[in-house]
Amino acid sequence: MALNQEQLKKLVLELYIPFMAGRTSIVPPYIKTDAMAHIASIEQRSCDKLFGRSSLPPYMDFLEDMYEDYFESLAPIVFHLKSPVAVIKIIRTIRSSKYRVNPNLIKSLIIQYQLLAEIDLHDLPREQDPKQVIKSMAQLSSIFHVLQIYNYNEVFNDARVRGLFQLYEHTLLALTKSNPKKLALNQWIATYFRSVGILTESFDQPTSPEDFTAFHSKQMQLFKYLLENEKDKLQPPRYAQMYQHVLFLSKYHAKVYKGESYWEEALLNQFKQIWQTVCYDEAESQITKYHQDIFECLQNIRKEVGHNDIAMDFNVHTADLIEADVLIKKWAGVNLERPLCLECNGPWHYPRNSEEPYGKDILKKRLLGRMQYLSIPYFDWAILGDQKAKEAYLKDCIDNALLSNEEDK
């Protein structure tokens, strides 16, 4: 169901608020949890349908205060929740609402889930009921998905949360060896690689050759299984995400291990080819009004400074097929040793209540690490005045980014 803003506002005011605010003695348990989950789900589907990848925010502003009140009300009662399903529903509401909550709330929810679900971190997945495996893996996947979206590294560092991730990894590895029910693993594997890619700072890197081999073999096992058994089941957007995360892991560990990447080059190239043939041609750049405004300002700057003194390309892909909004190769008459990647980050790149970028954008910055990087956030751009003010802002941002990168060498 997709609703416009007025329809959703009417639904909230006439149906949900009376249940959530009053008559608590006669409503069923967790009615507020169910209502908020439903509102967030409807809002997400409605915004995706109404706004697409436009310059408009992917949320409806009138709901922000309600989300804020709801999530703040949860903090003192998390450890009084008695249903693991209700805890997971709250976590999924955080994901759907695009509202970045306090990391302590997320950590408390995860810890309470583990206690309520009575998850044994040493349990062998092959001895469990397959239905329970599916249920547990779907719930764990929701937990790690939220950690990735909002880049909750500090939460992932908690030993109890890491224990859940190790169980998730252990279960996946076991299922790639023995999967009699033919469970589809591609979504869970994608979640695993996104977790490792975005939350890499939280991972303890292997220090001995033996640990290195074990770390390598786990990820290669999942990677090979996906390519050999379920490569046709991933949708293009997930291929794009998977490709970026696998590429990052390859580059990251090549850097950690002094240029020796543990990835088998043939497999990495195979995944790259899949991304090219299945997704790359279909992944048309989404040019919003916000992009066009910045592009126009950059073109005006080039006219003013001189066409021969500035060289830049718009909507290009690097050799690794990573999309860049603007790639500046020459600025103020100076050829840049490392091109400057300028990203036009509109409201789709940030939570509704935070100026902290999503995890996927942090990963993209890492992937473009061999280049210089500059983000132009929509909330800074929106407060600028006329065209001249915008052009002056862009020039200052680019000059400062190049100067800062030069000093960091």
N, C-alpha and C positions, 0 to 999 in steps of 0.2 A: 504494500500500500504506500503510495506517495501522495503527500499533501502539500499545498502551498502554505505560505506563512499564516494567513488568516485562518485556514482550516485547522492547522496544527494548534494555533493559539486557542481556538474555540474548543478543540478536543481537550486541551490541558485545563482550561478554565472551568469547563462544564462537567468534565468527567473525572479527571485524575486528582485535581487539587482537593475537592470535597472528600475523597477517600483518604488522601494522604494527610490532610490536616485535621480531620475530625472523625468522630464515631469510632475511635480506635478500639473500643470494647467489643464491637460486633464485626469488625473486618477480619478476614483470615490472616494468619501469620505471614509476614513478608510481603504484604500487599504493596507497601511502598517500594520495596525492592523490585517487584514485578512491574509496577507502574513506571518507574524510572527507566528500567531496562527497555520497556516497550516504547516510551517516548524517545529515547536515544536512538533506538533502531529505526523508528519511523522518520526521525529527523535526518539520520544518515542517508537512508534510501531516497528521501525526498530531495535533499540537497544534491545528491549525485545525479538525480534525474533532471532537476530544474536548472542547476548551475553548470553541470559538467566540469570541464577544466577551464572555467572562465576566470575573470579577475574578481568575481564576487566571492565572498567568504563561503566555505563549505559548511556553514552552520547558520542558525537563526539566532540573532543576538538576544532576543527577548527571553531565551531559555537560560542564559548564562547565570543569572542570579539564582535560579532554581537549582541548577547543578551545584553551584557554590554552597548553598544552604544544605543541600542533600549530602554532599561529600563531607562537609564539616560536621554534620550531625552523626556521621558514622564513626568518627575517630574515637569517642569514648565508649562505644558499644561493640566494637569489632570482636573483642574476646568474649562477648555474650552471645554471639551468633551460634546457632546450633545446627545449621544445615550447610554442608559443603557445596551443595548446589546453589544456595543463596549467595555464598561467598564468590563463586565463579560468575554468577549473574552480575554481581557488583563489579567485578573485574572487567567483564565484557561491556558493561555500561561505561566504564572509564574509557575503554577503547572506542566505543561508538560515539560517545559524546564529544570526543576531541578536547577533553578537559584534562589538563595536567594537574594531578593531585599531588599533595605532599608525599615525598618518597616514604615517609614513616607509615602512612596509611597503606600504601601498597605492600610494604614489608609485613605489616601486621596482618593484612588480609591473607597473604601467602602462608604465613606461619599458622594462622588459624585454620586455613584450608588443610594443611598437612595434618594438623591434630585431628580435625573432624573426619577427614577421609581415612584416617588410620593407615597412612601410606608407610609401608616398610621399605626403607631405602635399600635393603638387601634382598628384597623379594625377587624371585626369579620369574620373569614374565611368562615363560613357557608353561609354568605351573598354574597360572591364573586362568579364570574363565575368560574366553575371548571377548565376550561382551564387556566385561570389566576392564580389559585391556583397552578396548576402543574408547570407553567412557573416560578412563584415567588419562589416556594420551590426548584426547580432545581437550580435557580440562587443563592439563599441563601446557599444551600448545597455546591455549588462551593466555595463560600466565606469562609465558615467555614472549608472546606476541606483544603484550602491553609493555614489557620491559624494553623491547626493541624500539617500539614506536616512540616512546618518550625518553629513550636513552638513560634508563635508570641503572647506571653502572654501580652506584653506591648500594642499591638494593641487591643486585646480583652478587656483590662481594660478600654478602651474608652467608655464613657456612651452611645454614639450613636451606637457603634458596639454591645454593650450588649443589647441595645434596639432591634436591629434586631434579636439577638439570642432569646430574650424573645418572639418576634413575631413568630419565627420559632418553638419554643417550644409550644407556645399557639396553633398554627395551627396544629401541630402534635397531640396534646392532643385532640383537637376537632375532628380531622379525625378518631381517634380511637373509638370515640363515635358515630359518624355519618359519614359514608363514602358511600353514595348512588352510586357513580360512581365506587366503588371497586378499588380505586387507590392503587397501590402497595406502601406500606410505608416502606418496610424493608431497602432500601438504605438510606432513610432519617433518620430513627431511628438509623441506624448504625452510620451515621454522627453525630447525636446528642450525642450518648454515647462516641464516639471518642473525641468530643469536650469537654465534661465534664471530661473525663479521662485525656487527655493530657493538657488541659488548666485549670486544677483544681486550680492552684495557683491563678488564676484570679477570682475565684468564691468567693462570700461572703458566708461564712458558716452560717447556721441558728443558732441562739443563744437561742431561746425560744422553749419550747416544741411544741407550735403551729406552729412555722416556721419549726421546725424539721419534724413534721408530714406532712406538705405541701410539703416540699422538697422531702421527702420519697415517698409520694403518686404519685407525677408526674412521677418519674423515674420507679416506680413499674408498673404504668399504661402502659407505653410504653413497658416495659420489658414483661409483661404478654401478651400484644397484639401480640408482635412479636412471642412468643412461641406458642400462641394459634391459630394464623391465618396465619403466613407467615414463619414458621421455615424452610420449605422446599425450600424457594426461595433464601436464602442466599447461595452464593458459598463458598466452603471451606475456601479460604483465608479470606473472610469477617467474617466467623464464628470464625476463629482464632483471628482476630482483636477484634471482639465483645466480645469474651470470655475474652481476656486479659483486656479489658476496664471495663467490668462488674466486673471481679475479683478485679481489682484495686479499683473500687469504694467501693466494699464491705470491702476491707481491710482498705482503707483510712478512711472511716467513722466509722469503728469499732475503729480505733485509735483515731479519733477526739472525739468520744463519749465514750471513756474509756472502750473499749472492747465490747460495745453493737452495733453490726451491725444491720442496719435497713433492710437488705435483708432477705427475707424469705428463709430459708436454703433449703427447698424443691425445690424452683424454681432455686436457684443457682446450686444445684446438678443436676437438670434436664438439665440446659444449659451445665454443665460440661460433662454430659453423651452424649449429642448431639455432642459436640466437640470431644469426644473420639471416638464415633462410625462413625461419618460422615467425620471427618477431620484427626484425630490423626494418624490413620493407613496410610493415604495417604501423610501425611506431612513428607516425607523423608527429612532428613537433606541434605542441599546442601553443599557438601564438595568441596571447591575451592582449587586452587593451593596455595592461600594465607593461608587458614586453614592448609593445609598439611604441609606447611613450618613451621608454628608455632608449630604444633603438633610434628613434627620431632625434633625441637629444644628442646621442653620440654622433649621428650623422652631421648635425649642426656644428658640433665641436670640430669635426674633421674639416668641414668647409671653412670654418673660422681660422683654424691653425694652418691648414694646407693639406691637400690630399696626399702629398708626398711625405708628409711628416707623421702620418698615422696610418697604420695598416691593421685592419681587423675584419673578422668574418663573423657572420651571424648564423646561429642554429647549425653548428657544425658538430661532427663526431671525431673524437680522437682516434688514434690507431687502435686503441682497445675498445672502440665503439661506445665510449662514454660521451653522452651528449653535453655540449657546452652552449649556453645561451649566446655568449659573445667570447671570441678568442682574439685578444689584442696581441699582435706580434711586433708592432712598432708604435712608439709613443713619443711625442715631442721630438721627432727626428732621430730617436735612438732605437736601434734594433734590439729587441729583448732576447737575451740568451735563453730565458725560460718564458714562454708566452704567459700572459695574464688571462686567466679564466674568470669572466665576470658573470655571475649568476643573478638573474632577476627573480628573487624569491618572494612570491606573492603569498596570500593568506593560506594557500594549500600546503605551505611548507612549515606552518607553525600551529601549535595548539591554539584554541580560541582564547585562552587566558594567559598566554606566556609568549615571551620573545625568545625562548629557547627553541632552536630548530629541531625538527624531528630527527630520529636516529638515521633515517635513510639519507638525509642531507649531510649529516656528519660523515657518513660513509663515503658519499660522493666526493666530499672535500678530500678525504684520505686517498681516494682513487686518483684524484688529479694532483697528487702530491708532487709529481715531477714538474708541475706548472705552478705559477703563482695563482693565488685564489682571492677573489673578492666577491662578497655577497652584498647585494643592494636590497635590504628588507623593505617590504611594503609599508611598514608602520613609520619608517623614517621618510620614505618618499611621499607619503600622504600628507605630511605637515608642511611640505615645501610650497612655495608660492607659485610664481609664474614660471614660464619656460626658462628665463635667464637664471632664476634661482636653482632650478633643477640642473641646468648645465654646469653651473658653478659648483654645485654639490658633487656631481659626477667627476668633474676634473679634480676636485680636492680629494675625493675618495681614491681615485686611481693613482694620483701623485703620492698620496700617503702610503698606499699599499705597496707601490714599487719601492719607495724609500725604505719602508719597514722590512721588506724582503731583502733589500740590499744590505741593510745593517745586520740581518740575521745570518748572512752567509758565513 
